[in-house]
Amino acid sequence: MWKLLVLGLWITLPKMGLSHVTFTNLKCSSYNPEYLAFPTCQIKAVNRTHKYINIYTKLLQLPVSTSWVKIQFLRFDNGYKPFFIDISYDGCKFFRDREKNPLANLFYNTFRNSTNLNHTCPYNHDVIVDKLWTGNLEKDFGRYILIPNGDYAVYSEWSCDGTPRASVKIYMKLFDK
């Protein structure tokens, strides 16, 4: 049995980290335009294969003292369907002790160097994701989870004061290099 496990690892390990990610679409929606707005929500192309995301979230009612984040990972198969577990967590408590929620921490590590979203509540400033490029997803997230080729989406919903305020939907394609 252990020989079969070693053979399986020997076959799959070289493929890990060899997948290429490219962003295909980005949708930012504010449920309450009086609370927040998205002046910038775009994908920029560096070249034919590498793209990066810029999101600028203008918070209109400060300070933000409570937050809740819900993240869904979806795969396209005759429509987008869940393929991984959903993650929901209190955003303020998460930054007090990031190690308590390892999946949320793994997701956060993919964009932590590209954002100013890096401290506990309250937030007295706008939230910026600047130049989140696909290489972050390839080296950070793809290293731990073997994901087959295909079209994927990451849906996130952001709530403050118990009310859903915004959603960010990132669509991407994963394929072998």
Helices and strands as residue ranges (DSSP letters): H 2-12, G 13-15, E 19-30, E 36-45, E 51-59, E 68-76, E 80-82, E 87-90, H 91-96, G 98-100, H 102-109, G 112-114, E 127-133, H 134-136, I 137-141, E 150-160, E 163-176
